[in-house]
C-alpha cells in the first residue's frame, strides 16, 4: 500500500514507541512525504526532544531510522499539482496543500493523517491510524485462512 504520510504522523512516531511507529515500519506500506516536512521537524527539534523525553542523540537515531523507511520527495517533483491542491485546500487548511499535491502527483492509496481538515476534501482518500490498524487486522485474518 502506497500512502503519503502527514508530518504529524511522523512526529507522533518520533515522540513515542507506539502503534504509529510500528505502522511506519510495517512492510505492507510504502510511505511518501514532502522533503520540507523534515525542515519543519528540525525547526521544532528542541521542543520535540523535550516532549519525547529522548536524549538528543537518541532523538536523532529515531529520526534517522524513520527517515530510512520513508520515501522523501523533493517539492519540484510534485509542484505542478500545487494549483489543484491549493484549490482543494485553500479554504480548509493551506498547510495541508503540499500533502494533497504530493498525493495527486502519483498513483497511491491516499494520505495517512489524523487531521480532520483532510476529510473536508474529496479528491484523495484519507486513512486515519485507526483505519490502518483495522486494515492490518483484516489482512492478518486473511493470511491465517
Secondary structure, DSSP 8 states (H G I E B T S, - for coil): -EEEE-HHHHHHHHH-SSHHHHHHT-TT-EEEEETHHHHHHHHTHHHHHHHHT--HHHHHHHHHHHHHTEEEE-GGGTGGGHHHHHHHHTTT-GGGHHHHHHHHTS--S-EE---GGGGG-SSS-EE-HHHHHHHHHHHHHHHT-
